[in-house]
Amino acid sequence: MRIEIVSPEKQLYAGEVSMAQFPGTEGSFQVLNNHAPMIATIGAGAIRVRNENGNEEMVEVNGGIVEVQKNKILVLAE
């Protein structure tokens, strides 16, 4: 699935991933391939993704909104 993490200043991350884990405001949650559509708020913390090579990467954010739809994840980060 494709993920894009953007802030008002720049794109923080973009690429194909097999897993994304978010610091949700009500607790952390994970998104895998073919996840149901959703919109959620995220708090300050690290977004962890597993890239195509199986390596995990982390992107620090101060909060924001995540939208999941048709194997595409868009994160509007603060």
PQR file with spaces between the fields and no chain letter, atoms N, CA, C, O and H, PARSE charges and radii, in Angstrom:
ATOM       1  N    MET     1       0.842   -1.172    0.000 -0.4000 1.5000
ATOM       2  CA   MET     1       0.000    0.000    0.000 -0.0000 2.0000
ATOM       3  C    MET     1       0.889    1.238    0.000  0.5500 1.7000
ATOM       4  O    MET     1       2.056    1.170    0.385 -0.5500 1.4000
ATOM       5  N    ARG     2       0.354    2.329   -0.417 -0.4000 1.5000
ATOM       6  CA   ARG     2       1.101    3.582   -0.550 -0.0000 2.0000
ATOM       7  C    ARG     2       0.813    4.489    0.642  0.5500 1.7000
ATOM       8  O    ARG     2      -0.334    4.614    1.071 -0.5500 1.4000
ATOM       9  H    ARG     2      -0.595    2.384   -0.730  0.4000 1.0000
ATOM      10  N    ILE     3       1.854    5.118    1.173 -0.4000 1.5000
ATOM      11  CA   ILE     3       1.681    6.071    2.262 -0.0000 2.0000
ATOM      12  C    ILE     3       2.366    7.386    1.910  0.5500 1.7000
ATOM      13  O    ILE     3       3.450    7.401    1.327 -0.5500 1.4000
ATOM      14  H    ILE     3       2.786    5.016    0.824  0.4000 1.0000
ATOM      15  N    GLU     4       1.719    8.482    2.272 -0.4000 1.5000
ATOM      16  CA   GLU     4       2.307    9.816    2.160 -0.0000 2.0000
ATOM      17  C    GLU     4       2.108   10.520    3.494  0.5500 1.7000
ATOM      18  O    GLU     4       0.991   10.596    4.007 -0.5500 1.4000
ATOM      19  H    GLU     4       0.838    8.470    2.745  0.4000 1.0000
ATOM      20  N    ILE     5       3.198   11.032    4.049 -0.4000 1.5000
ATOM      21  CA   ILE     5       3.143   11.801    5.285 -0.0000 2.0000
ATOM      22  C    ILE     5       3.622   13.201    4.936  0.5500 1.7000
ATOM      23  O    ILE     5       4.778   13.400    4.562 -0.5500 1.4000
ATOM      24  H    ILE     5       4.105   10.971    3.632  0.4000 1.0000
ATOM      25  N    VAL     6       2.709   14.177    5.062 -0.4000 1.5000
ATOM      26  CA   VAL     6       3.041   15.549    4.688 -0.0000 2.0000
ATOM      27  C    VAL     6       2.776   16.497    5.847  0.5500 1.7000
ATOM      28  O    VAL     6       1.847   16.308    6.633 -0.5500 1.4000
ATOM      29  H    VAL     6       1.770   14.014    5.365  0.4000 1.0000
ATOM      30  N    SER     7       3.616   17.520    5.933 -0.4000 1.5000
ATOM      31  CA   SER     7       3.419   18.602    6.888 -0.0000 2.0000
ATOM      32  C    SER     7       3.170   19.865    6.077  0.5500 1.7000
ATOM      33  O    SER     7       3.324   19.846    4.856 -0.5500 1.4000
ATOM      34  H    SER     7       4.371   17.673    5.295  0.4000 1.0000
ATOM      35  N    PRO     8       2.791   20.957    6.723 -0.5600 1.5000
ATOM      36  CA   PRO     8       2.608   22.198    5.966  0.2800 2.0000
ATOM      37  C    PRO     8       3.882   22.653    5.234  0.5500 1.7000
ATOM      38  O    PRO     8       3.798   23.339    4.216 -0.5500 1.4000
ATOM      39  N    GLU     9       5.053   22.274    5.749 -0.4000 1.5000
ATOM      40  CA   GLU     9       6.312   22.716    5.153 -0.0000 2.0000
ATOM      41  C    GLU     9       6.830   21.809    4.042  0.5500 1.7000
ATOM      42  O    GLU     9       7.403   22.292    3.065 -0.5500 1.4000
ATOM      43  H    GLU     9       5.122   21.717    6.576  0.4000 1.0000
ATOM      44  N    LYS    10       6.632   20.476    4.184 -0.4000 1.5000
ATOM      45  CA   LYS    10       7.237   19.559    3.214 -0.0000 2.0000
ATOM      46  C    LYS    10       6.663   18.154    3.342  0.5500 1.7000
ATOM      47  O    LYS    10       5.912   17.845    4.267 -0.5500 1.4000
ATOM      48  H    LYS    10       6.167   20.082    4.977  0.4000 1.0000
ATOM      49  N    GLN    11       7.038   17.324    2.393 -0.4000 1.5000
ATOM      50  CA   GLN    11       6.696   15.904    2.455 -0.0000 2.0000
ATOM      51  C    GLN    11       7.707   15.212    3.366  0.5500 1.7000
ATOM      52  O    GLN    11       8.914   15.305    3.142 -0.5500 1.4000
ATOM      53  H    GLN    11       7.648   17.575    1.642  0.4000 1.0000
ATOM      54  N    LEU    12       7.215   14.517    4.393 -0.4000 1.5000
ATOM      55  CA   LEU    12       8.098   13.869    5.355 -0.0000 2.0000
ATOM      56  C    LEU    12       8.460   12.442    4.952  0.5500 1.7000
ATOM      57  O    LEU    12       9.551   11.964    5.261 -0.5500 1.4000
ATOM      58  H    LEU    12       6.235   14.442    4.575  0.4000 1.0000
ATOM      59  N    TYR    13       7.542   11.763    4.259 -0.4000 1.5000
ATOM      60  CA   TYR    13       7.791   10.387    3.840 -0.0000 2.0000
ATOM      61  C    TYR    13       6.785   10.021    2.758  0.5500 1.7000
ATOM      62  O    TYR    13       5.637   10.466    2.789 -0.5500 1.4000
ATOM      63  H    TYR    13       6.655   12.152    4.007  0.4000 1.0000
ATOM      64  N    ALA    14       7.221    9.209    1.803 -0.4000 1.5000
ATOM      65  CA   ALA    14       6.327    8.674    0.782 -0.0000 2.0000
ATOM      66  C    ALA    14       6.917    7.363    0.294  0.5500 1.7000
ATOM      67  O    ALA    14       8.127    7.250    0.096 -0.5500 1.4000
ATOM      68  H    ALA    14       8.153    8.848    1.777  0.4000 1.0000
ATOM      69  N    GLY    15       6.053    6.371    0.101 -0.4000 1.5000
ATOM      70  CA   GLY    15       6.543    5.108   -0.415 -0.0000 2.0000
ATOM      71  C    GLY    15       5.547    3.982   -0.218  0.5500 1.7000
ATOM      72  O    GLY    15       4.461    4.169    0.330 -0.5500 1.4000
ATOM      73  H    GLY    15       5.070    6.463    0.261  0.4000 1.0000
ATOM      74  N    GLU    16       5.948    2.810   -0.681 -0.4000 1.5000
ATOM      75  CA   GLU    16       5.156    1.596   -0.532 -0.0000 2.0000
ATOM      76  C    GLU    16       5.530    0.936    0.788  0.5500 1.7000
ATOM      77  O    GLU    16       6.711    0.782    1.100 -0.5500 1.4000
ATOM      78  H    GLU    16       6.830    2.658   -1.127  0.4000 1.0000
ATOM      79  N    VAL    17       4.519    0.546    1.561 -0.4000 1.5000
ATOM      80  CA   VAL    17       4.750   -0.091    2.854 -0.0000 2.0000
ATOM      81  C    VAL    17       3.806   -1.280    3.015  0.5500 1.7000
ATOM      82  O    VAL    17       2.767   -1.356    2.360 -0.5500 1.4000
ATOM      83  H    VAL    17       3.560    0.671    1.308  0.4000 1.0000
ATOM      84  N    SER    18       4.183   -2.201    3.892 -0.4000 1.5000
ATOM      85  CA   SER    18       3.303   -3.334    4.197 -0.0000 2.0000
ATOM      86  C    SER    18       2.579   -3.134    5.520  0.5500 1.7000
ATOM      87  O    SER    18       1.602   -3.826    5.804 -0.5500 1.4000
ATOM      88  H    SER    18       5.028   -2.139    4.424  0.4000 1.0000
ATOM      89  N    MET    19       3.058   -2.181    6.339 -0.4000 1.5000
ATOM      90  CA   MET    19       2.457   -1.911    7.639 -0.0000 2.0000
ATOM      91  C    MET    19       2.763   -0.484    8.040  0.5500 1.7000
ATOM      92  O    MET    19       3.835    0.045    7.748 -0.5500 1.4000
ATOM      93  H    MET    19       3.852   -1.619    6.108  0.4000 1.0000
ATOM      94  N    ALA    20       1.789    0.142    8.723 -0.4000 1.5000
ATOM      95  CA   ALA    20       1.997    1.465    9.303 -0.0000 2.0000
ATOM      96  C    ALA    20       1.353    1.474   10.678  0.5500 1.7000
ATOM      97  O    ALA    20       0.211    1.043   10.841 -0.5500 1.4000
ATOM      98  H    ALA    20       0.918   -0.287    8.960  0.4000 1.0000
ATOM      99  N    GLN    21       2.091    1.968   11.668 -0.4000 1.5000
ATOM     100  CA   GLN    21       1.588    2.039   13.036 -0.0000 2.0000
ATOM     101  C    GLN    21       1.591    3.504   13.469  0.5500 1.7000
ATOM     102  O    GLN    21       2.571    4.220   13.265 -0.5500 1.4000
ATOM     103  H    GLN    21       3.018    2.318   11.535  0.4000 1.0000
ATOM     104  N    PHE    22       0.474    3.943   14.074 -0.4000 1.5000
ATOM     105  CA   PHE    22       0.267    5.347   14.388 -0.0000 2.0000
ATOM     106  C    PHE    22       0.037    5.572   15.878  0.5500 1.7000
ATOM     107  O    PHE    22      -0.529    4.712   16.554 -0.5500 1.4000
ATOM     108  H    PHE    22      -0.323    3.362   14.240  0.4000 1.0000
ATOM     109  N    PRO    23       0.476    6.736   16.402 -0.5600 1.5000
ATOM     110  CA   PRO    23       0.193    7.108   17.791  0.2800 2.0000
ATOM     111  C    PRO    23      -1.170    7.796   17.880  0.5500 1.7000
ATOM     112  O    PRO    23      -1.239    9.020   17.985 -0.5500 1.4000
ATOM     113  N    GLY    24      -2.239    7.028   17.839 -0.4000 1.5000
ATOM     114  CA   GLY    24      -3.585    7.592   17.863 -0.0000 2.0000
ATOM     115  C    GLY    24      -3.867    8.345   19.148  0.5500 1.7000
ATOM     116  O    GLY    24      -3.264    8.060   20.182 -0.5500 1.4000
ATOM     117  H    GLY    24      -2.183    6.033   17.754  0.4000 1.0000
ATOM     118  N    THR    25      -4.773    9.299   19.091 -0.4000 1.5000
ATOM     119  CA   THR    25      -5.115   10.080   20.284 -0.0000 2.0000
ATOM     120  C    THR    25      -5.839    9.227   21.321  0.5500 1.7000
ATOM     121  O    THR    25      -5.858    9.575   22.501 -0.5500 1.4000
ATOM     122  H    THR    25      -5.263    9.531   18.251  0.4000 1.0000
ATOM     123  N    GLU    26      -6.436    8.114   20.892 -0.4000 1.5000
ATOM     124  CA   GLU    26      -7.125    7.200   21.812 -0.0000 2.0000
ATOM     125  C    GLU    26      -6.325    5.912   21.999  0.5500 1.7000
ATOM     126  O    GLU    26      -6.849    4.932   22.529 -0.5500 1.4000
ATOM     127  H    GLU    26      -6.421    7.832   19.933  0.4000 1.0000
ATOM     128  N    GLY    27      -5.078    5.901   21.575 -0.4000 1.5000
ATOM     129  CA   GLY    27      -4.224    4.720   21.663 -0.0000 2.0000
ATOM     130  C    GLY    27      -3.652    4.388   20.302  0.5500 1.7000
ATOM     131  O    GLY    27      -4.204    4.779   19.274 -0.5500 1.4000
ATOM     132  H    GLY    27      -4.651    6.697   21.144  0.4000 1.0000
ATOM     133  N    SER    28      -2.545    3.666   20.297 -0.4000 1.5000
ATOM     134  CA   SER    28      -1.887    3.380   19.017 -0.0000 2.0000
ATOM     135  C    SER    28      -2.718    2.384   18.204  0.5500 1.7000
ATOM     136  O    SER    28      -3.463    1.578   18.762 -0.5500 1.4000
ATOM     137  H    SER    28      -2.097    3.348   21.132  0.4000 1.0000
ATOM     138  N    PHE    29      -2.579    2.455   16.886 -0.4000 1.5000
ATOM     139  CA   PHE    29      -3.268    1.525   15.999 -0.0000 2.0000
ATOM     140  C    PHE    29      -2.396    1.248   14.792  0.5500 1.7000
ATOM     141  O    PHE    29      -1.473    2.001   14.481 -0.5500 1.4000
ATOM     142  H    PHE    29      -1.974    3.110   16.433  0.4000 1.0000
ATOM     143  N    GLN    30      -2.703    0.162   14.124 -0.4000 1.5000
ATOM     144  CA   GLN    30      -1.894   -0.313   12.996 -0.0000 2.0000
ATOM     145  C    GLN    30      -2.777   -0.493   11.773  0.5500 1.7000
ATOM     146  O    GLN    30      -3.946   -0.860   11.888 -0.5500 1.4000
ATOM     147  H    GLN    30      -3.453   -0.450   14.377  0.4000 1.0000
ATOM     148  N    VAL    31      -2.210   -0.231   10.601 -0.4000 1.5000
ATOM     149  CA   VAL    31      -2.917   -0.398    9.338 -0.0000 2.0000
ATOM     150  C    VAL    31      -2.114   -1.370    8.478  0.5500 1.7000
ATOM     151  O    VAL    31      -0.907   -1.209    8.299 -0.5500 1.4000
ATOM     152  H    VAL    31      -1.260    0.068   10.508  0.4000 1.0000
ATOM     153  N    LEU    32      -2.803   -2.379    7.949 -0.4000 1.5000
ATOM     154  CA   LEU    32      -2.206   -3.357    7.038 -0.0000 2.0000
ATOM     155  C    LEU    32      -2.907   -3.270    5.691  0.5500 1.7000
ATOM     156  O    LEU    32      -3.891   -2.544    5.549 -0.5500 1.4000
ATOM     157  H    LEU    32      -3.784   -2.510    8.094  0.4000 1.0000
ATOM     158  N    ASN    33      -2.409   -4.002    4.705 -0.4000 1.5000
ATOM     159  CA   ASN    33      -3.037   -4.029    3.381 -0.0000 2.0000
ATOM     160  C    ASN    33      -4.524   -4.353    3.490  0.5500 1.7000
ATOM     161  O    ASN    33      -4.935   -5.139    4.344 -0.5500 1.4000
ATOM     162  H    ASN    33      -1.610   -4.592    4.821  0.4000 1.0000
ATOM     163  N    ASN    34      -5.318   -3.746    2.627 -0.4000 1.5000
ATOM     164  CA   ASN    34      -6.768   -3.962    2.534 -0.0000 2.0000
ATOM     165  C    ASN    34      -7.525   -3.570    3.796  0.5500 1.7000
ATOM     166  O    ASN    34      -8.576   -4.139    4.090 -0.5500 1.4000
ATOM     167  H    ASN    34      -4.984   -3.107    1.934  0.4000 1.0000
ATOM     168  N    HIS    35      -7.002   -2.608    4.541 -0.4000 1.5000
ATOM     169  CA   HIS    35      -7.692   -2.107    5.740 -0.0000 2.0000
ATOM     170  C    HIS    35      -8.969   -1.389    5.326  0.5500 1.7000
ATOM     171  O    HIS    35      -9.033   -0.792    4.251 -0.5500 1.4000
ATOM     172  H    HIS    35      -6.148   -2.146    4.303  0.4000 1.0000
ATOM     173  N    ALA    36      -9.965   -1.448    6.166 -0.4000 1.5000
ATOM     174  CA   ALA    36     -11.221   -0.729    5.909 -0.0000 2.0000
ATOM     175  C    ALA    36     -10.957    0.774    5.878  0.5500 1.7000
ATOM     176  O    ALA    36     -10.059    1.258    6.567 -0.5500 1.4000
ATOM     177  H    ALA    36      -9.913   -1.934    7.039  0.4000 1.0000
ATOM     178  N    PRO    37     -11.731    1.514    5.088 -0.5600 1.5000
ATOM     179  CA   PRO    37     -11.568    2.970    5.055  0.2800 2.0000
ATOM     180  C    PRO    37     -11.792    3.576    6.434  0.5500 1.7000
ATOM     181  O    PRO    37     -12.672    3.142    7.178 -0.5500 1.4000
ATOM     182  N    MET    38     -10.990    4.580    6.767 -0.4000 1.5000
ATOM     183  CA   MET    38     -11.125    5.237    8.069 -0.0000 2.0000
ATOM     184  C    MET    38     -10.444    6.589    8.059  0.5500 1.7000
ATOM     185  O    MET    38      -9.582    6.867    7.226 -0.5500 1.4000
ATOM     186  H    MET    38     -10.275    4.933    6.163  0.4000 1.0000
ATOM     187  N    ILE    39     -10.849    7.425    9.003 -0.4000 1.5000
ATOM     188  CA   ILE    39     -10.193    8.697    9.286 -0.0000 2.0000
ATOM     189  C    ILE    39      -9.996    8.736   10.802  0.5500 1.7000
ATOM     190  O    ILE    39     -10.920    8.438   11.559 -0.5500 1.4000
ATOM     191  H    ILE    39     -11.550    7.199    9.680  0.4000 1.0000
ATOM     192  N    ALA    40      -8.791    9.103   11.243 -0.4000 1.5000
ATOM     193  CA   ALA    40      -8.502    9.140   12.675 -0.0000 2.0000
ATOM     194  C    ALA    40      -7.540   10.277   12.981  0.5500 1.7000
ATOM     195  O    ALA    40      -6.809   10.743   12.107 -0.5500 1.4000
ATOM     196  H    ALA    40      -8.040    9.346   10.629  0.4000 1.0000
ATOM     197  N    THR    41      -7.549   10.714   14.229 -0.4000 1.5000
ATOM     198  CA   THR    41      -6.588   11.718   14.677 -0.0000 2.0000
ATOM     199  C    THR    41      -5.407   11.014   15.332  0.5500 1.7000
ATOM     200  O    THR    41      -5.550    9.955   15.943 -0.5500 1.4000
ATOM     201  H    THR    41      -8.142   10.335   14.939  0.4000 1.0000
ATOM     202  N    ILE    42      -4.244   11.627   15.189 -0.4000 1.5000
ATOM     203  CA   ILE    42      -3.049   11.075   15.812 -0.0000 2.0000
ATOM     204  C    ILE    42      -2.418   12.144   16.701  0.5500 1.7000
ATOM     205  O    ILE    42      -2.529   13.342   16.440 -0.5500 1.4000
ATOM     206  H    ILE    42      -4.127   12.487   14.693  0.4000 1.0000
ATOM     207  N    GLY    43      -1.758   11.680   17.747 -0.4000 1.5000
ATOM     208  CA   GLY    43      -1.083   12.583   18.667 -0.0000 2.0000
ATOM     209  C    GLY    43       0.398   12.656   18.361  0.5500 1.7000
ATOM     210  O    GLY    43       0.871   12.109   17.365 -0.5500 1.4000
ATOM     211  H    GLY    43      -1.668   10.707   17.959  0.4000 1.0000
ATOM     212  N    ALA    44       1.115   13.330   19.222 -0.4000 1.5000
ATOM     213  CA   ALA    44       2.567   13.444   19.062 -0.0000 2.0000
ATOM     214  C    ALA    44       3.212   12.086   19.281  0.5500 1.7000
ATOM     215  O    ALA    44       2.827   11.335   20.178 -0.5500 1.4000
ATOM     216  H    ALA    44       0.731   13.775   20.031  0.4000 1.0000
ATOM     217  N    GLY    45       4.190   11.785   18.454 -0.4000 1.5000
ATOM     218  CA   GLY    45       4.899   10.521   18.574 -0.0000 2.0000
ATOM     219  C    GLY    45       5.470   10.083   17.248  0.5500 1.7000
ATOM     220  O    GLY    45       5.608   10.878   16.318 -0.5500 1.4000
ATOM     221  H    GLY    45       4.503   12.395   17.725  0.4000 1.0000
ATOM     222  N    ALA    46       5.801    8.804   17.171 -0.4000 1.5000
ATOM     223  CA   ALA    46       6.434    8.261   15.975 -0.0000 2.0000
ATOM     224  C    ALA    46       5.446    7.437   15.165  0.5500 1.7000
ATOM     225  O    ALA    46       4.715    6.608   15.707 -0.5500 1.4000
ATOM     226  H    ALA    46       5.688    8.158   17.926  0.4000 1.0000
ATOM     227  N    ILE    47       5.435    7.677   13.851 -0.4000 1.5000
ATOM     228  CA   ILE    47       4.732    6.809   12.919 -0.0000 2.0000
ATOM     229  C    ILE    47       5.762    5.781   12.465  0.5500 1.7000
ATOM     230  O    ILE    47       6.816    6.141   11.941 -0.5500 1.4000
ATOM     231  H    ILE    47       6.029    8.350   13.411  0.4000 1.0000
ATOM     232  N    ARG    48       5.459    4.512   12.665 -0.4000 1.5000
ATOM     233  CA   ARG    48       6.385    3.447   12.284 -0.0000 2.0000
ATOM     234  C    ARG    48       5.847    2.763   11.032  0.5500 1.7000
ATOM     235  O    ARG    48       4.682    2.368   10.990 -0.5500 1.4000
ATOM     236  H    ARG    48       4.603    4.219   13.091  0.4000 1.0000
ATOM     237  N    VAL    49       6.693    2.622   10.012 -0.4000 1.5000
ATOM     238  CA   VAL    49       6.303    1.946    8.779 -0.0000 2.0000
ATOM     239  C    VAL    49       7.294    0.825    8.478  0.5500 1.7000
ATOM     240  O    VAL    49       8.478    0.913    8.804 -0.5500 1.4000
ATOM     241  H    VAL    49       7.639    2.943   10.046  0.4000 1.0000
ATOM     242  N    ARG    50       6.777   -0.237    7.844 -0.4000 1.5000
ATOM     243  CA   ARG    50       7.634   -1.310    7.355 -0.0000 2.0000
ATOM     244  C    ARG    50       7.658   -1.187    5.834  0.5500 1.7000
ATOM     245  O    ARG    50       6.634   -1.365    5.174 -0.5500 1.4000
ATOM     246  H    ARG    50       5.816   -0.308    7.580  0.4000 1.0000
ATOM     247  N    ASN    51       8.833   -0.880    5.282 -0.4000 1.5000
ATOM     248  CA   ASN    51       8.940   -0.624    3.845 -0.0000 2.0000
ATOM     249  C    ASN    51       8.973   -1.930    3.046  0.5500 1.7000
ATOM     250  O    ASN    51       8.892   -3.019    3.615 -0.5500 1.4000
ATOM     251  H    ASN    51       9.664   -0.735    5.818  0.4000 1.0000
ATOM     252  N    GLU    52       9.092   -1.807    1.727 -0.4000 1.5000
ATOM     253  CA   GLU    52       9.064   -2.961    0.826 -0.0000 2.0000
ATOM     254  C    GLU    52      10.157   -3.981    1.128  0.5500 1.7000
ATOM     255  O    GLU    52       9.983   -5.172    0.872 -0.5500 1.4000
ATOM     256  H    GLU    52       9.158   -0.922    1.265  0.4000 1.0000
ATOM     257  N    ASN    53      11.276   -3.521    1.669 -0.4000 1.5000
ATOM     258  CA   ASN    53      12.404   -4.404    1.969 -0.0000 2.0000
ATOM     259  C    ASN    53      12.269   -5.081    3.326  0.5500 1.7000
ATOM     260  O    ASN    53      13.132   -5.874    3.704 -0.5500 1.4000
ATOM     261  H    ASN    53      11.417   -2.554    1.877  0.4000 1.0000
ATOM     262  N    GLY    54      11.203   -4.783    4.064 -0.4000 1.5000
ATOM     263  CA   GLY    54      11.007   -5.362    5.380 -0.0000 2.0000
ATOM     264  C    GLY    54      11.665   -4.574    6.495  0.5500 1.7000
ATOM     265  O    GLY    54      11.590   -4.969    7.658 -0.5500 1.4000
ATOM     266  H    GLY    54      10.502   -4.140    3.756  0.4000 1.0000
ATOM     267  N    ASN    55      12.314   -3.460    6.158 -0.4000 1.5000
ATOM     268  CA   ASN    55      12.954   -2.609    7.167 -0.0000 2.0000
ATOM     269  C    ASN    55      11.934   -1.654    7.768  0.5500 1.7000
ATOM     270  O    ASN    55      11.047   -1.162    7.072 -0.5500 1.4000
ATOM     271  H    ASN    55      12.375   -3.139    5.213  0.4000 1.0000
ATOM     272  N    GLU    56      12.064   -1.398    9.052 -0.4000 1.5000
ATOM     273  CA   GLU    56      11.163   -0.451    9.705 -0.0000 2.0000
ATOM     274  C    GLU    56      11.813    0.924    9.791  0.5500 1.7000
ATOM     275  O    GLU    56      13.002    1.054   10.083 -0.5500 1.4000
ATOM     276  H    GLU    56      12.785   -1.798    9.618  0.4000 1.0000
ATOM     277  N    GLU    57      11.003    1.945    9.529 -0.4000 1.5000
ATOM     278  CA   GLU    57      11.441    3.331    9.597 -0.0000 2.0000
ATOM     279  C    GLU    57      10.453    4.089   10.473  0.5500 1.7000
ATOM     280  O    GLU    57       9.290    3.700   10.586 -0.5500 1.4000
ATOM     281  H    GLU    57      10.037    1.840    9.292  0.4000 1.0000
ATOM     282  N    MET    58      10.917    5.171   11.092 -0.4000 1.5000
ATOM     283  CA   MET    58      10.042    5.971   11.940 -0.0000 2.0000
ATOM     284  C    MET    58      10.090    7.433   11.523  0.5500 1.7000
ATOM     285  O    MET    58      11.139    7.961   11.152 -0.5500 1.4000
ATOM     286  H    MET    58      11.862    5.486   11.000  0.4000 1.0000
ATOM     287  N    VAL    59       8.923    8.075   11.593 -0.4000 1.5000
ATOM     288  CA   VAL    59       8.787    9.495   11.290 -0.0000 2.0000
ATOM     289  C    VAL    59       8.122   10.150   12.494  0.5500 1.7000
ATOM     290  O    VAL    59       7.010    9.775   12.866 -0.5500 1.4000
ATOM     291  H    VAL    59       8.071    7.646   11.893  0.4000 1.0000
ATOM     292  N    GLU    60       8.787   11.119   13.102 -0.4000 1.5000
ATOM     293  CA   GLU    60       8.239   11.832   14.266 -0.0000 2.0000
ATOM     294  C    GLU    60       7.270   12.917   13.810  0.5500 1.7000
ATOM     295  O    GLU    60       7.564   13.684   12.893 -0.5500 1.4000
ATOM     296  H    GLU    60       9.690   11.423   12.799  0.4000 1.0000
ATOM     297  N    VAL    61       6.106   12.972   14.468 -0.4000 1.5000
ATOM     298  CA   VAL    61       5.114   14.011   14.183 -0.0000 2.0000
ATOM     299  C    VAL    61       4.608   14.599   15.501  0.5500 1.7000
ATOM     300  O    VAL    61       4.783   14.007   16.566 -0.5500 1.4000
ATOM     301  H    VAL    61       5.868   12.349   15.214  0.4000 1.0000
ATOM     302  N    ASN    62       3.986   15.761   15.412 -0.4000 1.5000
ATOM     303  CA   ASN    62       3.421   16.418   16.586 -0.0000 2.0000
ATOM     304  C    ASN    62       1.900   16.282   16.648  0.5500 1.7000
ATOM     305  O    ASN    62       1.240   16.975   17.423 -0.5500 1.4000
ATOM     306  H    ASN    62       3.844   16.242   14.547  0.4000 1.0000
ATOM     307  N    GLY    63       1.355   15.395   15.836 -0.4000 1.5000
ATOM     308  CA   GLY    63      -0.087   15.193   15.769 -0.0000 2.0000
ATOM     309  C    GLY    63      -0.559   15.336   14.339  0.5500 1.7000
ATOM     310  O    GLY    63       0.230   15.624   13.439 -0.5500 1.4000
ATOM     311  H    GLY    63       1.892   14.833   15.207  0.4000 1.0000
ATOM     312  N    GLY    64      -1.854   15.133   14.132 -0.4000 1.5000
ATOM     313  CA   GLY    64      -2.406   15.299   12.799 -0.0000 2.0000
ATOM     314  C    GLY    64      -3.601   14.401   12.550  0.5500 1.7000
ATOM     315  O    GLY    64      -4.276   13.956   13.479 -0.5500 1.4000
ATOM     316  H    GLY    64      -2.495   14.899   14.864  0.4000 1.0000
ATOM     317  N    ILE    65      -3.845   14.145   11.276 -0.4000 1.5000
ATOM     318  CA   ILE    65      -4.985   13.342   10.830 -0.0000 2.0000
ATOM     319  C    ILE    65      -4.479   12.306    9.834  0.5500 1.7000
ATOM     320  O    ILE    65      -3.615   12.596    9.007 -0.5500 1.4000
ATOM     321  H    ILE    65      -3.297   14.506   10.522  0.4000 1.0000
ATOM     322  N    VAL    66      -5.029   11.091    9.922 -0.4000 1.5000
ATOM     323  CA   VAL    66      -4.684   10.031    8.974 -0.0000 2.0000
ATOM     324  C    VAL    66      -5.963    9.568    8.278  0.5500 1.7000
ATOM     325  O    VAL    66      -6.998    9.369    8.915 -0.5500 1.4000
ATOM     326  H    VAL    66      -5.731   10.856   10.594  0.4000 1.0000
ATOM     327  N    GLU    67      -5.869    9.401    6.957 -0.4000 1.5000
ATOM     328  CA   GLU    67      -6.977    8.884    6.168 -0.0000 2.0000
ATOM     329  C    GLU    67      -6.505    7.621    5.461  0.5500 1.7000
ATOM     330  O    GLU    67      -5.444    7.610    4.837 -0.5500 1.4000
ATOM     331  H    GLU    67      -5.029    9.563    6.440  0.4000 1.0000
ATOM     332  N    VAL    68      -7.301    6.556    5.561 -0.4000 1.5000
ATOM     333  CA   VAL    68      -6.998    5.284    4.900 -0.0000 2.0000
ATOM     334  C    VAL    68      -8.130    4.991    3.928  0.5500 1.7000
ATOM     335  O    VAL    68      -9.303    5.002    4.301 -0.5500 1.4000
ATOM     336  H    VAL    68      -8.163    6.565    6.067  0.4000 1.0000
ATOM     337  N    GLN    69      -7.763    4.725    2.665 -0.4000 1.5000
ATOM     338  CA   GLN    69      -8.779    4.425    1.663 -0.0000 2.0000
ATOM     339  C    GLN    69      -8.141    3.713    0.487  0.5500 1.7000
ATOM     340  O    GLN    69      -7.208    4.240   -0.120 -0.5500 1.4000
ATOM     341  H    GLN    69      -6.810    4.716    2.362  0.4000 1.0000
ATOM     342  N    LYS    70      -8.630    2.515    0.151 -0.4000 1.5000
ATOM     343  CA   LYS    70      -8.197    1.743   -1.023 -0.0000 2.0000
ATOM     344  C    LYS    70      -6.680    1.565   -1.068  0.5500 1.7000
ATOM     345  O    LYS    70      -6.042    1.871   -2.075 -0.5500 1.4000
ATOM     346  H    LYS    70      -9.387    2.087    0.644  0.4000 1.0000
ATOM     347  N    ASN    71      -6.105    1.065    0.038 -0.4000 1.5000
ATOM     348  CA   ASN    71      -4.669    0.822    0.141 -0.0000 2.0000
ATOM     349  C    ASN    71      -3.820    2.084   -0.070  0.5500 1.7000
ATOM     350  O    ASN    71      -2.676    2.006   -0.519 -0.5500 1.4000
ATOM     351  H    ASN    71      -6.623    0.817    0.856  0.4000 1.0000
ATOM     352  N    LYS    72      -4.390    3.227    0.255 -0.4000 1.5000
ATOM     353  CA   LYS    72      -3.637    4.492    0.251 -0.0000 2.0000
ATOM     354  C    LYS    72      -3.812    5.134    1.613  0.5500 1.7000
ATOM     355  O    LYS    72      -4.921    5.214    2.140 -0.5500 1.4000
ATOM     356  H    LYS    72      -5.319    3.291    0.620  0.4000 1.0000
ATOM     357  N    ILE    73      -2.701    5.591    2.178 -0.4000 1.5000
ATOM     358  CA   ILE    73      -2.728    6.258    3.473 -0.0000 2.0000
ATOM     359  C    ILE    73      -2.189    7.672    3.278  0.5500 1.7000
ATOM     360  O    ILE    73      -1.100    7.865    2.737 -0.5500 1.4000
ATOM     361  H    ILE    73      -1.800    5.525    1.750  0.4000 1.0000
ATOM     362  N    LEU    74      -2.954    8.639    3.718 -0.4000 1.5000
ATOM     363  CA   LEU    74      -2.530   10.034    3.677 -0.0000 2.0000
ATOM     364  C    LEU    74      -2.503   10.550    5.102  0.5500 1.7000
ATOM     365  O    LEU    74      -3.503   10.475    5.816 -0.5500 1.4000
ATOM     366  H    LEU    74      -3.839    8.481    4.158  0.4000 1.0000
ATOM     367  N    VAL    75      -1.355   11.075    5.516 -0.4000 1.5000
ATOM     368  CA   VAL    75      -1.195   11.653    6.846 -0.0000 2.0000
ATOM     369  C    VAL    75      -0.927   13.143    6.688  0.5500 1.7000
ATOM     370  O    VAL    75       0.038   13.548    6.041 -0.5500 1.4000
ATOM     371  H    VAL    75      -0.543   11.135    4.936  0.4000 1.0000
ATOM     372  N    LEU    76      -1.803   13.961    7.292 -0.4000 1.5000
ATOM     373  CA   LEU    76      -1.595   15.404    7.346 -0.0000 2.0000
ATOM     374  C    LEU    76      -1.054   15.684    8.734  0.5500 1.7000
ATOM     375  O    LEU    76      -1.807   15.724    9.707 -0.5500 1.4000
ATOM     376  H    LEU    76      -2.587   13.632    7.818  0.4000 1.0000
ATOM     377  N    ALA    77       0.252   15.876    8.821 -0.4000 1.5000
ATOM     378  CA   ALA    77       0.935   15.991   10.114 -0.0000 2.0000
ATOM     379  C    ALA    77       1.161   17.444   10.499  0.5500 1.7000
ATOM     380  O    ALA    77       1.290   18.324    9.648 -0.5500 1.4000
ATOM     381  H    ALA    77       0.863   15.842    8.030  0.4000 1.0000
ATOM     382  N    GLU    78       1.204   17.668   11.797 -0.4000 1.5000
ATOM     383  CA   GLU    78       1.540   18.993   12.340 -0.0000 2.0000
ATOM     384  C    GLU    78       3.038   19.105   12.498  0.5500 1.7000
ATOM     385  O    GLU    78       3.537   20.141   12.941 -0.5500 1.4000
ATOM     386  H    GLU    78       1.098   16.953   12.489  0.4000 1.0000
